[in-house]
């Protein structure tokens, strides 16, 4: 009887230990690091893309502001040249200014091409690339207008590009 009582007490004493060990969760409570890491990388890529986009907008709006005054001066110089009222120095200065404007617009287009390429190449920025795609074409149109001495219309075309860039930036919020 003592043996059965001792065995019974041992069973009762061991019962809570086996119950506790069986209810203990076996799974890991740690979050997977790769998901957090990739989410952080994605957020950082979007932040960098937004910064790059904001810089393009700033540079482009500054250029358009300056282009407004230059375009007006170029138009007045062209009128004077057509009327044969301009000196050779004014003609030369006007042609140099036109060449600078064309070169700057070409650089703007190249920058927008690079921006599109950067967005297309980064998986985190692909959703925004679809809205961004084609802004370089707007700059190419502005480049064509500048080549045809239509600087005012070229600037207006670039305003459309800025509007589109701003829309993409707002989507990235």
Phi, psi and omega in degrees: 000320177297323179295315181292328178289321178294317179296320179296316179295321177296318179297317180292321181292323181278342182301311179297326180294318179288327178294317179295316182293330180281334181272350180293134181287137181268339184285163179278140178265355179283145176280147178294131183288328184295323179294313179297317181296316180290326177294320178294319178296319179296315179297321178294320178296319178294319179297316178294320177297319179295322178294317178298318179296316179298320178296320177298317180297315180299312181296318182292319180292323176297316179297316181297320177301312180292324181298326180304312179290319180295317181299319179297317178295321179294321178297317180295320179294321179297321178297316179295323179293317179296326179277359181062035179258358185262143177281163177302327179293320178293319179299314181296317179297319179297315180295322177295319179296318178298317180296321178295317180297314179300317180297318179294319178295323176298319178295322177299314179300317180298320178296321179288326173300315180296318179300314178299316180297316179298318180292320181293327184278344184256117183303328180289339183257357181305317180301329180275334180300320183299329177276337182274332185305129178104352179293328177294330176294324176297320177291325177295322177296318177296324178296319178295318179295321178294323178297332178267016180062027177255068188290323179296313179294326176299316178296321178295323177296320179293331174298321175298323177296316179299318179301317181293318178299320180295320177300317179295318180299318178297324177294335183278354180305000000 
